Amino acid sequence: MSVNLEGPQFSSNPIARGLNVGVFGKITSTSNHKQRVTITISATSDCDETQYLIGQSSLNLEVGEARFLGVSWPIPVGACLGNYTVLLEVEAKNELVASAEGVLVVTS
């Protein structure tokens, strides 16, 4: 099982508490056979270690197929200010096959 993973990218960075931010990525199959993967997008606050599950989805990828990922995350009004590490993870057969991370800055 192998994939290339790009991202995450954000519709706005920094973003104020209480607003929605788009989180985007791209996954491309580099395997020589069809594969089923689960993609998880999460965020962790640097200030208080709070973890947020932004989205999760399973999909089938054909050989060489690329898919764009996108989800809207409403930043909680009471969220800590500062950096959030946003993580994209891809699993196949309950094994982590790819991950990528980026930093989103939350302001007041």
TADA-V689068 format. One record per pair of residues at least 12 apart in sequence whose ideal C-beta (glycine too) atoms are under 7 Angstrom apart, sorted by the first residue. I is the first residue (numbers start at 1). J is the second residue. D is the distance in whole Angstrom. If there is no record, write none. Layout:
((I | J | D) (I | J | D))
This chain:
((1 | 31 | 6) (1 | 35 | 5) (1 | 92 | 4) (1 | 93 | 7) (1 | 97 | 5) (2 | 30 | 5) (2 | 31 | 5) (2 | 97 | 7) (3 | 27 | 5) (3 | 28 | 6) (3 | 29 | 6) (3 | 30 | 6) (3 | 37 | 7) (3 | 90 | 6) (3 | 97 | 6) (3 | 98 | 5) (4 | 28 | 4) (4 | 30 | 6) (5 | 25 | 7) (5 | 27 | 6) (5 | 88 | 6) (5 | 90 | 6) (5 | 98 | 4) (5 | 100 | 5) (6 | 25 | 6) (6 | 26 | 4) (6 | 100 | 7) (7 | 24 | 6) (7 | 25 | 3) (7 | 26 | 6) (7 | 88 | 6) (7 | 100 | 6) (7 | 102 | 7) (8 | 23 | 5) (8 | 24 | 6) (8 | 25 | 5) (8 | 86 | 5) (8 | 88 | 5) (8 | 100 | 7) (8 | 102 | 4) (9 | 24 | 5) (10 | 22 | 7) (10 | 23 | 6) (10 | 104 | 6) (13 | 104 | 6) (13 | 105 | 6) (14 | 105 | 4) (14 | 106 | 7) (14 | 107 | 5) (15 | 75 | 6) (15 | 104 | 7) (15 | 106 | 6) (16 | 107 | 5) (16 | 108 | 7) (17 | 75 | 5) (17 | 76 | 7) (17 | 77 | 5) (17 | 79 | 5) (17 | 106 | 6) (17 | 108 | 6) (18 | 75 | 6) (18 | 77 | 4) (19 | 75 | 6) (20 | 72 | 5) (20 | 73 | 7) (20 | 74 | 5) (21 | 73 | 5) (21 | 75 | 6) (21 | 104 | 7) (22 | 70 | 6) (22 | 72 | 6) (23 | 41 | 6) (23 | 54 | 6) (23 | 71 | 5) (23 | 73 | 6) (23 | 86 | 6) (24 | 68 | 7) (24 | 69 | 6) (24 | 70 | 5) (25 | 69 | 4) (25 | 88 | 5) (25 | 100 | 7) (26 | 66 | 6) (26 | 68 | 5) (26 | 69 | 7) (27 | 39 | 7) (27 | 67 | 5) (27 | 69 | 6) (27 | 90 | 6) (28 | 66 | 4) (29 | 61 | 4) (29 | 62 | 7) (29 | 63 | 6) (29 | 64 | 6) (29 | 65 | 5) (31 | 63 | 7) (32 | 63 | 6) (33 | 63 | 6) (34 | 60 | 6) (34 | 61 | 7) (34 | 62 | 6) (34 | 63 | 7) (35 | 61 | 5) (35 | 92 | 6) (36 | 58 | 6) (36 | 60 | 5) (36 | 92 | 7) (37 | 58 | 7) (37 | 59 | 6) (37 | 61 | 6) (37 | 90 | 5) (37 | 91 | 7) (37 | 92 | 5) (38 | 56 | 7) (38 | 58 | 5) (38 | 91 | 5) (39 | 56 | 7) (39 | 57 | 5) (39 | 69 | 6) (39 | 88 | 7) (39 | 90 | 6) (40 | 56 | 5) (40 | 89 | 5) (41 | 54 | 4) (41 | 55 | 5) (41 | 71 | 6) (41 | 88 | 6) (42 | 54 | 6) (42 | 87 | 5) (43 | 84 | 5) (43 | 85 | 7) (43 | 86 | 5) (43 | 104 | 7) (44 | 84 | 7) (44 | 85 | 5) (45 | 79 | 7) (45 | 80 | 5) (45 | 84 | 5) (46 | 82 | 5) (46 | 83 | 4) (46 | 84 | 7) (46 | 85 | 7) (47 | 80 | 4) (47 | 81 | 7) (47 | 82 | 5) (48 | 80 | 5) (50 | 80 | 7) (54 | 71 | 6) (54 | 73 | 5) (55 | 71 | 4) (75 | 106 | 6) (79 | 106 | 5) (81 | 106 | 6) (81 | 107 | 6) (81 | 108 | 6) (82 | 106 | 6) (83 | 103 | 5) (83 | 105 | 6) (84 | 104 | 5) (84 | 106 | 6) (85 | 101 | 6) (85 | 103 | 6) (86 | 101 | 6) (86 | 102 | 5) (86 | 104 | 5) (87 | 99 | 6) (87 | 101 | 5) (88 | 100 | 5))
